[in-house]
Amino acid sequence: AYDAARNVIWAGEGGGAITNQVIKIPLDANKNVSGAYQVAFTVQEAFCSPPAGCGSDDIVDGLAIDSVNDILYVHEDFATKFAAYNASTGAFLGFIDQAPDIPNGTPTITPHTGANGVCVLSGLAIGGNTFYESSDYCDYIWAVDTTTLAENTASSFSITSSVPSGFDLKALTCDTSTFPGKNALWVNGALTTGAFAFEIPSG
């Protein structure tokens, strides 16, 4: 997740050397990586919430930074909640439930066995007062109010017609720069080369 205030990229554990931590990757003025990453803080509270069905892969598949309120949101693979942390201190601020409609979603293909037969939260982004939440194999983006946690159905949308069959939807991020005059949400899959950009409401 790009943090404009700090000019860093936040990243989470992905099954490699980084375990139960989030890191900051420094950038220069041209947004190129400018040095070694720094461990920011531990995120052990985020793993397996709730414990059942989380597996043991230690993979962050959703991460979003709210630079206005200095909150980092972290989602661990298969969890139905995501965690909030103070981005400056690393203090754990609590869990937030995934969008209420996610478990009731109708996937375009049968979810893999690890998802226990239902859609579950994966990618996560924040834009203004909206959480954008995606789900493994369900080809849908849920827009959720950050305060009420109610879905904004007018801003939610299907991506079925734009992505390949079996798309394992993971990372999301907002982008106000690539398409002049338009705001975009980038969607990336775990098993697909390249990402997809979708227009979202300005602001």
Secondary structure by P-SEA (a helix, b strand, c coil): cccccccbbbbcccccccccbbbbbbbcccccccbbbbbccccccccccccccccccccccbbbbccccbbbbbbcccccbbbbcccccccccccccccccccccccccccccccccbbbbcbbbbcccbbbbbbccccbbbbbcccccccccccccccccccccccccccccccccccccbbbbbbbbccccbbbbbbcccc
